[in-house]
Amino acid sequence: MTMLTLSHGLDFFGELAHSTERMQALATALAKSGTLTSAECAAIRDVLLDDVSEPVEFEPGPARQFARVLRRAAQSPYLRPLPTAEADLLAECAERAADAGEYWTWRRS
């Protein structure tokens, strides 16, 4: 199982570890939720399904936009509890980076 480490998480080191399998499942669940436009689904899918062979950095503006889309999707009544929690957690990390004016980074761990 491949793991990703995202910055601005809630653990002791300020990171969040997430498996690529869960990212794939989240991308599928978000697409099926009916809350996002096709363009938003494509953009989210591109981010969540990136193989992250090299670290990826999101500037604060795009991180905040990503968080807004995830928060809106998480409010869908058609999204099950696990993807809802995952979307909220990713959104929180993105918002923390944006609020701090820092890059939100993803890397393979």
C-alpha positions as CSV (number, residue, x, y, z in Angstrom):
1,M,0.0,0.0,0.0
2,T,1.4,3.4,-1.0
3,M,1.1,6.1,1.5
4,L,1.0,9.9,1.0
5,T,2.0,12.4,3.6
6,L,0.2,15.8,3.5
7,S,1.4,18.9,5.3
8,H,-0.7,20.9,7.7
9,G,-2.3,17.8,9.2
10,L,-3.3,17.3,12.8
11,D,-0.7,14.8,14.1
12,F,2.3,15.7,16.3
13,F,4.4,16.6,13.2
14,G,1.7,18.7,11.5
15,E,1.1,16.0,8.9
16,L,-1.6,13.7,7.7
17,A,-0.8,10.2,6.3
18,H,-3.3,8.8,3.8
19,S,-3.2,5.8,1.4
20,T,-3.4,6.2,-2.3
21,E,-6.2,3.6,-2.2
22,R,-8.3,5.8,0.0
23,M,-7.6,8.8,-2.3
24,Q,-8.9,6.7,-5.2
25,A,-12.0,5.7,-3.3
26,L,-12.6,9.3,-2.2
27,A,-12.3,10.6,-5.8
28,T,-14.9,8.0,-6.9
29,A,-17.2,8.8,-4.0
30,L,-17.0,12.6,-4.7
31,A,-17.7,12.0,-8.4
32,K,-20.8,10.0,-7.5
33,S,-22.1,12.5,-4.9
34,G,-23.8,14.7,-7.5
35,T,-22.6,17.8,-5.7
36,L,-19.7,18.8,-7.9
37,T,-19.7,20.0,-11.5
38,S,-18.0,17.9,-14.1
39,A,-15.1,20.4,-14.2
40,E,-14.7,20.2,-10.4
41,C,-14.8,16.4,-10.4
42,A,-12.1,16.4,-13.1
43,A,-9.9,18.8,-11.1
44,I,-10.4,16.9,-7.8
45,R,-9.7,13.6,-9.6
46,D,-6.5,15.0,-11.1
47,V,-5.3,16.0,-7.6
48,L,-6.4,12.9,-5.7
49,L,-5.2,10.4,-8.4
50,D,-1.8,12.0,-9.0
51,D,0.9,9.4,-8.4
52,V,3.0,12.0,-6.5
53,S,6.3,10.5,-7.6
54,E,7.8,13.9,-6.8
55,P,6.5,16.1,-4.0
56,V,3.6,18.3,-5.0
57,E,3.1,21.9,-3.7
58,F,-0.2,23.8,-3.9
59,E,0.0,27.6,-3.4
60,P,-2.4,29.0,-0.8
61,G,-5.0,30.2,-3.3
62,P,-5.5,26.8,-5.1
63,A,-5.3,25.1,-1.7
64,R,-8.2,27.2,-0.4
65,Q,-10.2,26.6,-3.6
66,F,-9.6,22.9,-3.2
67,A,-10.8,23.1,0.4
68,R,-14.0,24.9,-0.6
69,V,-14.9,22.2,-3.2
70,L,-14.2,19.4,-0.7
71,R,-16.3,21.1,2.0
72,R,-19.2,21.5,-0.4
73,A,-19.0,17.9,-1.5
74,A,-18.8,16.7,2.1
75,Q,-22.2,18.3,2.7
76,S,-23.8,16.1,0.1
77,P,-26.5,13.8,1.6
78,Y,-25.4,11.2,-0.9
79,L,-21.8,10.9,0.4
80,R,-21.2,8.1,2.9
81,P,-19.7,8.9,6.3
82,L,-16.1,7.7,5.6
83,P,-15.6,9.8,2.4
84,T,-17.4,12.7,4.1
85,A,-14.9,12.6,7.0
86,E,-12.0,12.2,4.6
87,A,-13.1,15.2,2.5
88,D,-13.5,17.3,5.6
89,L,-10.0,16.3,6.9
90,L,-8.3,17.1,3.6
91,A,-10.2,20.4,3.4
92,E,-9.0,21.2,6.9
93,C,-5.4,20.6,6.0
94,A,-5.7,22.7,2.8
95,E,-7.4,25.5,4.8
96,R,-4.6,25.5,7.4
97,A,-2.0,25.9,4.8
98,A,-3.9,28.7,3.0
99,D,-4.6,30.5,6.3
100,A,-0.9,30.4,7.1
101,G,0.0,31.6,3.7
102,E,2.1,28.5,3.1
103,Y,2.3,25.9,0.4
104,W,0.2,22.7,1.0
105,T,2.6,19.8,0.2
106,W,2.0,16.2,-0.7
107,R,4.7,13.6,-0.8
108,R,5.1,9.8,-0.9
109,S,6.0,8.3,2.4
